[in-house]
């Protein structure tokens, strides 16, 4: 009986250790996921505004342009996500970044002032 009890104690200790390690791994994963989500949200706030800034003559027009750029980025990102079987958040940010790069290249070539 004594031997069986010690095996039961070792099993409980292993269960406790397993649960503790699983909890630590889950906490790290949730913290990482939260960080990635914050970065995606910040990117979606900043990139459309930076895209619209090149074309806006007033803050009001910049806000409207940023909203349009954001809508286009979200629609394009969701379309790409569905067709490429990729995560939607990063796909939206990539489309927003592509819009920004294209606007920089196209606007710089047409304006010629390097702004």
N, C-alpha and C positions, 0 to 999 in steps of 0.2 A: 504493500500500500504506500509506503513512504516514497518509493521510486516513482510510482504513478503520479503522486502529488507533485513531485519536483518537475516531472515532464509537463504537467498541467501549468505549473508556475512559469516554466520556460515558454510555453506556448502563449500564455497571457502576456509575458514580457515582450515576446516577438510581436504579438498583435498591437501592443501599445506603441512599440518602436515603429512598426509599419504605419500605424495611424498618424503618429507624430511626423514622420517623414513625408507622408502623403499630404498632410496639412501644410507643411513648409513648402512643398513643391506647388501646391495649389495657390498659396499666398504669393509666391514668386510669379506664377503664371498670371494671376489676376492683376498684379501690380504691373507687369509687362504689358498686358492687354490694355490696361487703363492708360499707360503712357503712350502707346501707339494710337489709341483713340484720340487723345488730346492733341498729338502731333497732326493727325488727319484733320481735325476740326480747325486747328490754327492754320494749316495749309489752305483749307477751303475758305477761310476768312481773308487771308492775305493775298493769295495768288490772283483771284478775280479782281480785287481792288488794284493790284499792281498792273494788271492787264488794262484795266479801264483808265488808269492814270495817264497813259500815253495819248489817249484820244480826248480827254475831258478838258473843257475850258473853265469849268466851275465845279465846286464840290457837289452840287446837286446832280450835274451830268455824270460825274464820276460815280456817284452812288447808283444811278440808273444803269450805267455801263457795267458796274461791278455786279449788279443783280442779273443783268442779261448774261454776262460772262459766266456767272455761277450757275444759272439755269442751263446754259449750253453745256457746261462742264459736267453737271449732274446727269443730264440726259445722255450725253455722249459716253460718260463713264458707266452708266447702267447698261447702255446698249453694248459697250465693249465687254462688260462683265458677263452679260448673258451669252454673248457669242463666243467669247474666249474662255469661258468657265474660270474666271479669275475673281478674287475678292472685290466687292463693290467699292469699298472705301479707297483703297489704293488706285483702282481704275479711275475713279473720279478725279483724284489728285493728279494722276498722270495726264488725263485729258486737259485739266486746268493748266498744268505746266506746259503742255504742248500749245495751247492757245496763247499763253504768255510768250513763249519763244517765237511763235509765228508772228505775233503782233510786234515784237521787238525787231525782228528781222525785216518784216514788211514795212513797218513805219520808219525804221532807220534808213532804208533804201529810198523810200519815196520822199522823205523830208530832207535827207542829206545834211541835217544839222547835228547828228550824233547825240541827240539828247537822250 
